[in-house]
Amino acid sequence: MKKLVMLLCMAVCSATLFAQTGLFSVGGGAILVPSFQTLKPAGGGDDQKSSGFGGGLNLFFDATYAEVNINLLFANEKGEDDDKGLDTTNLVLGVVGKYPFALGEKLSVFPFIGIDYRIALGASYDGTKVEDSDVIADSFNALSVLFGAGVDYNITGSLYVRGELGFGITFNTKSEDDIKDSIDSNFKGKIPIKIAVGYRF
């Protein structure tokens, strides 16, 4: 966690430096995040599958070759035999490196790769709040590696629309690490989809 905070601070400092050269922009919009998980127990047995879907708000800071994201994400996650699932409220902090290519005066695309870290702020099941914050953190806080591509469409010289489609591979939570000896494999993924409006300074 400390390493992630340091990395985000470095990215914000870099963005501030780029702002002085006119390469800095800020924006916000909406984000959708479908997710999935397949856990294989050690020694055989049926796979344990779960899925989730989240939606929320995105704030981003852009410095041409780097983008910092702050997301407030509301999600529901459930096993394949669960009707209700668990509702969570999350803060997701991320930073990616990107390389833009111009496809004309108005359009540009950029591949990106980076990381984000999910911090669960709260959870409830069928309206009943989970009170233990340590249980929430151990069960949901996790680091993901991200890659994908985005597109910018210039409305004016300063105002633009940004769309992004990514894929994330999520590492174990603390709770999953605690039982890793009883797990053969645990694959978790997510597909962040973002649409936002940005403004260049």
C-alpha positions, 0 to 999 in steps of 0.5 A: 500500500505504501508503494502504491501511495508513493507511485500515485504521488509521483504521478501527480507531481509529474502531472503538475510539472507537465501542466506548466508546459501546456500538456496537462488536462483534467476530466471526469465521467462514468465508469463501469466495471464487470468482473469475474473470478474462478477459484479451483480448490486444492485436491479437486472439487468443483470450481467456485465461480463468482461475478460482479458488476460495478458502476460509478464516477471517475476523475482523471488527471492526464499528462500526455504519457501518464494518467492518474485515475480516482474512481468511486465505485459501487458494486455487487458481487455474488457467487453463481448460486447466490441471488442477492450478492454483496454490495460494496462501496469502493475507492479505486486509485490507479495510474497508467502509462500510455502512448498516444497516436494522432489519427487526424486533427480531432481523433487520437488513440492510446494503448495503456498499461498500469496498476490500480488498487481497490480500497473497500469503504463499506459492504452490506448483504441484503441491507445488513451492513458489515460492521468490521472494517478489518474484515472488509479490507481483508476480503476486498482490498486488492491490487490489479494490473491493467492494460487496454486502449483509449480514444480521445475525440477533440470537441474544441482545442481544449475540450475532448471526450475520452473513452477507454476499454481495459482488462485487469488481472487482480491479485489475491486479497489478504483473506485469499492469501491466508488460505492459499494452501487450500487453493490450486488457482484463483483467477480474477479479472475485470473489464473497466469501461470509461467514458469521460470529458476532459479539458486541456490547460 
